[in-house]
Amino acid sequence: MSALPAPEVMYQALVNRDVGYEGIFFVAVKTTRIFCRPGCTARTPKFENVEFFSRSTDALYSGYRPCKICRPLDPANKPPAWIADLMKQVESEPSRRWRDRDLRALELEPARVRRYFQTHFGMTFQAYSRSLRMGQALKTIREGKGVFMSGLDVGFDSDSGFRDAFEKVLGVPPSRSSKSQVLIAQWLESPLGALLAAASDEGLCLLEFVDRRMLPAQIETLKRRFEAAVIPGEHPILEQLKRELSEYFAGSRREFDVPLVIRGTAFQEKVWRHLLSIPYGSTQSYGEMAAALGSEGAQRAVGKANGDNRISILISCHRVIKADGTLCGYGGGLWRKKFLLELEGSERQASFGF
């Protein structure tokens, strides 16, 4: 699985600064003796002045130096250190009311934090921390604590202010919250970058890479399908998921036992359940999937349903490739698809023709 796309394809990706090719190739510039990632923002060199490598070490061994702009030796898609530190602090103080001055005290620009959370979580940092506090309050209310005291516990001085904020986040007043459904979400780290997972008491509802452009839309679809609010917090299903993902990436787990809650259109659910039947280490083409589903010629519809899958890795859309064995169509990025198939030792060795 070390084959590279055609040089013309890789050069066009470089011209377009296409981060979808992140991890698929590195480009080295002969005139400057520097190598870069596909999405590097530096000036694009001429085609005749570049060569391509599948691994950063190959570029190093060939005498190239890493670019100081795109830093090709840094782990791909790893959250910046400042966001990791902030997340740890937020999780250690779930009842804290965060204000812009608190962020500035940590030498963080509030606008930068807001943009990052809006892009990767579909909400601002203040909305995220508010949801976390409402999740804490919901837990204590369901355990029998009064509404007023639960509000005080999460930093509200007035009962009316707490009730208004609670209903804004969860969609119901505190007095009716014991019967309302919520989905508990959590940020997870993995060798492929950060993931956002969400679960109900029935099972896992969402597992998606936080840098995927569709994530905000997926969260909105999730809210609509489950008629539930999504709030940060802890959940036994998410703890089980973390253990099983760790075993999967370590190579000691081939099947997941985490219960899944699959909700979509009838066709989407049919496609997603078929994906669950593709064995570890195997792949299918879109045409083979369509035929198995009794929908020959519906490869495009199958591909669309794969792209709408909200539970990555466990519902294995990464095991679907083109009929000629080449990779395509993975919302998390082709480099992740490559990684997962290599991890599973796919029987049908896929290449990177495009």
matplotlib code that plots the C-alpha trace (Angstrom):
import matplotlib.pyplot as plt

x = [0.0, 3.0, 2.0, 1.6, -1.0, 0.2, 2.7, 0.3, -2.4, -0.1, 1.2, -2.4, -3.1, -0.1, -1.3, -4.8, -3.2, -5.5, -5.2, -7.2, -3.9, -2.3, -0.3, -0.5, 2.6, 5.3, 6.7, 10.3, 11.6, 14.9, 16.0, 15.6, 16.2, 13.1, 10.2, 6.6, 3.1, 0.5, -1.3, 1.7, 1.0, 4.4, 4.8, 4.2, 7.3, 7.4, 6.5, 9.9, 11.5, 9.7, 9.7, 7.3, 7.8, 5.4, 7.1, 8.9, 11.8, 12.4, 12.7, 15.1, 17.3, 17.3, 18.9, 15.9, 15.1, 11.6, 9.7, 9.4, 6.0, 4.0, 6.3, 6.0, 7.6, 4.9, 2.1, -0.7, -4.0, -2.9, -4.7, -2.5, -1.0, -3.0, -6.3, -5.2, -4.2, -7.4, -9.6, -7.8, -8.5, -12.1, -12.7, -11.0, -13.3, -16.6, -18.7, -16.5, -18.0, -15.4, -15.2, -12.9, -10.7, -10.1, -8.8, -6.6, -5.2, -4.0, -2.5, -5.2, -7.0, -10.8, -11.5, -9.1, -10.6, -14.1, -13.1, -11.5, -14.5, -16.9, -15.0, -14.3, -17.4, -20.0, -20.4, -18.4, -16.2, -18.7, -21.5, -19.3, -18.5, -22.1, -23.3, -20.8, -22.2, -25.7, -24.8, -23.4, -26.6, -28.8, -26.9, -27.5, -31.2, -31.7, -30.0, -32.6, -31.0, -33.1, -33.1, -31.9, -29.0, -28.0, -27.8, -25.6, -23.3, -22.6, -22.0, -25.4, -26.4, -30.0, -32.6, -34.2, -30.9, -30.1, -33.6, -33.3, -29.8, -30.8, -33.8, -31.8, -29.2, -31.4, -34.6, -36.7, -37.0, -35.2, -38.5, -39.1, -35.5, -35.8, -37.7, -35.9, -33.2, -29.7, -26.7, -23.4, -20.4, -16.7, -13.4, -11.2, -7.6, -6.5, -3.5, -5.5, -6.3, -9.0, -12.5, -15.8, -18.0, -21.6, -23.8, -27.2, -28.1, -28.9, -25.5, -23.0, -24.6, -21.7, -17.9, -16.4, -13.1, -13.2, -11.5, -14.1, -16.0, -19.3, -19.1, -21.3, -23.9, -23.7, -24.3, -27.4, -28.7, -28.0, -30.1, -32.9, -32.9, -32.8, -34.8, -32.1, -29.6, -25.8, -23.8, -20.3, -19.8, -18.9, -20.9, -20.2, -20.7, -18.0, -15.6, -16.2, -15.6, -12.2, -11.1, -12.1, -10.6, -7.3, -7.3, -8.2, -5.4, -3.0, -4.0, -5.6, -9.3, -11.0, -14.6, -16.3, -18.8, -20.0, -23.8, -24.7, -27.8, -28.3, -30.8, -31.2, -33.4, -34.3, -31.7, -29.0, -29.6, -29.6, -26.2, -24.7, -25.8, -24.2, -20.9, -21.0, -21.0, -17.7, -15.1, -11.9, -9.1, -11.5, -12.8, -15.7, -16.2, -19.2, -20.5, -20.2, -22.0, -24.8, -25.3, -25.3, -28.0, -30.1, -29.6, -27.3, -26.2, -26.7, -23.1, -23.5, -26.3, -24.2, -21.3, -23.5, -24.9, -21.3, -20.4, -23.4, -22.2, -22.0, -20.1, -16.7, -14.3, -16.9, -19.3, -16.5, -17.0, -13.2, -13.4, -15.1, -12.9, -13.1, -13.6, -10.0, -8.7, -7.9, -8.9, -11.5, -14.3, -13.4, -14.7, -11.9, -9.2, -7.6, -4.6, -6.8, -8.4, -4.9, -3.9, -7.0, -6.7, -3.0, -3.8, -6.3, -4.0, -6.6, -6.7, -7.2, -4.2, -5.5, -3.4, -3.6, -4.7, -7.1]
y = [0.0, 2.3, 3.3, 7.0, 8.9, 10.0, 12.9, 15.2, 14.4, 15.2, 18.4, 19.6, 18.8, 20.9, 23.8, 23.5, 23.2, 20.2, 18.9, 15.9, 14.4, 14.9, 11.8, 10.4, 12.2, 14.7, 17.1, 18.0, 21.1, 20.4, 24.1, 24.8, 21.3, 21.6, 19.2, 20.0, 18.8, 18.9, 21.8, 24.0, 27.7, 28.5, 29.6, 26.7, 25.5, 24.5, 20.9, 20.2, 21.2, 18.8, 15.2, 13.2, 10.8, 8.6, 9.1, 12.0, 9.8, 9.1, 12.8, 13.3, 10.4, 12.0, 15.2, 17.4, 19.6, 20.0, 23.2, 25.7, 26.8, 23.5, 21.5, 18.1, 16.2, 17.2, 14.6, 15.2, 16.7, 16.8, 19.5, 22.4, 22.4, 25.4, 23.7, 20.5, 22.4, 24.4, 21.3, 19.7, 22.8, 23.0, 19.3, 19.7, 22.6, 21.6, 24.1, 27.1, 30.1, 31.0, 34.6, 36.3, 37.7, 34.1, 33.2, 36.2, 35.3, 32.1, 34.2, 33.0, 35.4, 34.9, 35.3, 32.6, 30.2, 31.0, 30.3, 27.0, 25.7, 26.9, 25.1, 21.8, 21.6, 23.5, 25.9, 28.7, 28.0, 29.8, 27.6, 24.5, 25.4, 26.4, 23.0, 21.3, 23.1, 22.3, 18.6, 18.8, 20.4, 17.8, 15.0, 16.4, 17.2, 13.6, 12.4, 14.3, 17.6, 20.7, 23.0, 26.1, 24.2, 22.6, 26.1, 27.3, 24.4, 25.4, 29.0, 30.7, 33.3, 33.6, 30.9, 32.6, 33.0, 29.3, 28.2, 30.3, 29.0, 25.4, 25.6, 27.4, 24.6, 21.5, 22.7, 21.9, 23.6, 22.0, 20.7, 18.5, 17.4, 14.0, 12.8, 14.5, 12.8, 14.1, 12.9, 13.0, 14.1, 13.8, 14.6, 11.5, 11.3, 8.7, 8.0, 9.5, 12.8, 13.9, 12.4, 13.6, 10.9, 11.1, 8.5, 8.0, 5.4, 3.1, 3.3, 5.2, 7.7, 9.7, 9.1, 11.7, 13.4, 16.9, 18.4, 17.0, 19.9, 18.0, 17.7, 20.7, 19.5, 16.0, 17.3, 19.2, 16.1, 14.1, 16.6, 16.4, 12.6, 12.0, 15.1, 15.6, 18.2, 17.3, 18.3, 17.5, 15.0, 11.4, 8.3, 4.5, 4.0, 6.5, 4.8, 1.5, 3.1, 4.5, 1.1, -0.7, 1.9, 1.7, -2.1, -1.7, 0.7, -1.6, -4.4, -6.6, -6.0, -6.8, -6.4, -3.8, -4.6, -1.0, -0.9, 1.4, 3.5, 3.9, 6.4, 7.6, 7.1, 3.5, 3.3, 4.8, 2.3, -0.5, 0.6, 1.2, -2.2, -3.8, -1.9, -3.6, -7.0, -6.4, -8.4, -7.0, -7.2, -7.3, -4.6, -4.3, -2.1, 0.2, -2.0, -5.1, -3.3, -2.1, -5.7, -7.2, -4.7, -5.6, -2.2, -2.9, 0.3, 2.4, 2.9, 6.7, 6.4, 3.8, 6.3, 9.1, 7.0, 6.0, 9.7, 10.4, 7.7, 9.3, 6.5, 6.3, 3.3, 1.1, 1.4, 0.6, 2.8, 2.8, -0.8, 0.4, 1.1, 1.4, -1.7, -1.3, -1.4, 2.3, 4.4, 7.2, 8.8, 9.0, 12.0, 11.8, 12.0, 9.4, 9.2, 8.0, 5.4, 4.2, 4.0, 2.0, -0.5, -1.0, -1.5, -4.2, -5.8, -5.6, -8.7, -6.6, -4.3, -0.9, 1.5, 5.2, 5.7, 8.6]
z = [0.0, -0.5, -4.1, -4.7, -6.9, -10.3, -10.1, -12.0, -9.4, -6.5, -8.1, -8.6, -5.0, -4.1, -6.3, -4.6, -1.1, -0.7, 2.9, 1.9, 0.7, 4.1, 5.0, 1.4, 0.1, 0.9, -1.7, -1.9, -3.8, -5.6, -5.7, -2.0, -0.7, 1.6, 1.8, 2.7, 3.3, 0.5, 2.1, 2.7, 2.2, 0.8, -2.8, -5.2, -7.0, -10.7, -11.5, -12.9, -9.6, -7.3, -6.4, -4.2, -1.3, 0.6, 4.0, 5.6, 6.5, 2.8, 2.1, 5.0, 3.8, 0.4, 1.9, 2.2, 5.3, 6.8, 5.9, 8.8, 7.6, 7.4, 9.8, 8.0, 10.9, 13.4, 14.0, 11.4, 12.7, 16.3, 18.2, 19.0, 22.5, 23.6, 22.9, 24.6, 27.7, 27.7, 27.3, 30.3, 32.4, 31.4, 32.2, 35.6, 36.4, 34.8, 36.9, 36.1, 34.3, 31.7, 30.6, 28.0, 30.8, 32.0, 28.5, 28.4, 31.8, 30.1, 27.2, 24.8, 22.5, 22.9, 19.2, 18.3, 20.9, 19.6, 16.0, 16.9, 18.8, 16.2, 13.5, 15.4, 17.7, 15.9, 18.9, 20.6, 23.6, 25.8, 24.5, 25.0, 28.6, 29.3, 28.0, 30.2, 33.2, 32.2, 31.9, 35.5, 36.7, 34.9, 36.6, 40.0, 39.4, 38.2, 41.4, 43.4, 44.2, 44.0, 41.0, 42.9, 44.6, 41.3, 39.8, 42.5, 42.1, 38.4, 39.2, 38.9, 41.5, 40.4, 40.1, 37.1, 35.3, 35.8, 34.6, 31.4, 30.6, 31.3, 29.0, 26.3, 26.2, 26.9, 25.3, 28.5, 31.8, 34.8, 36.2, 33.2, 32.6, 34.3, 31.3, 28.5, 26.4, 26.1, 24.2, 26.1, 24.0, 24.7, 22.9, 22.4, 21.3, 18.8, 16.5, 13.7, 15.5, 17.8, 17.6, 18.9, 20.3, 21.6, 23.3, 24.8, 27.4, 24.4, 22.8, 20.6, 18.3, 16.9, 16.3, 14.0, 13.4, 14.8, 11.8, 9.4, 7.7, 8.0, 11.8, 12.6, 10.2, 11.6, 15.1, 13.9, 12.2, 15.4, 17.5, 15.0, 14.6, 18.4, 19.4, 22.0, 23.2, 22.8, 25.9, 27.1, 29.9, 31.0, 30.1, 30.6, 26.8, 26.1, 28.6, 26.9, 23.5, 24.7, 25.9, 22.7, 20.4, 22.3, 21.8, 18.2, 17.4, 19.4, 17.0, 19.7, 18.8, 15.6, 16.5, 18.7, 21.4, 22.0, 21.4, 18.5, 17.9, 14.1, 12.9, 9.3, 6.3, 5.5, 2.8, 4.9, 7.7, 5.2, 3.9, 7.4, 8.7, 5.6, 6.4, 9.8, 8.1, 6.1, 8.0, 9.5, 6.9, 4.0, 1.5, -0.9, -3.9, -4.2, -6.9, -4.8, -1.9, -4.2, -5.6, -2.1, -1.1, -4.1, -5.7, -8.6, -10.4, -7.2, -6.5, -6.2, -3.7, -1.7, -1.7, -0.5, 2.4, 3.3, 3.4, 5.7, 8.2, 11.7, 13.4, 11.8, 12.3, 14.0, 11.0, 8.6, 5.6, 5.3, 4.0, 0.8, -2.2, -6.0, -8.2, -9.4, -5.9, -5.5, -2.6, -2.7, -0.8, 2.9, 4.7, 7.3, 4.6, 2.4, 4.7, 7.5, 5.2, 4.2, 7.9, 8.9, 6.0, 6.7, 10.4, 9.5, 6.9, 4.1, 2.0, -1.1, -1.2, -2.2, -4.2, -4.7, -8.3, -8.6]

ax = plt.figure().add_subplot(projection="3d")
ax.plot(x, y, z, "-o")
ax.set_aspect("equal")
plt.show()
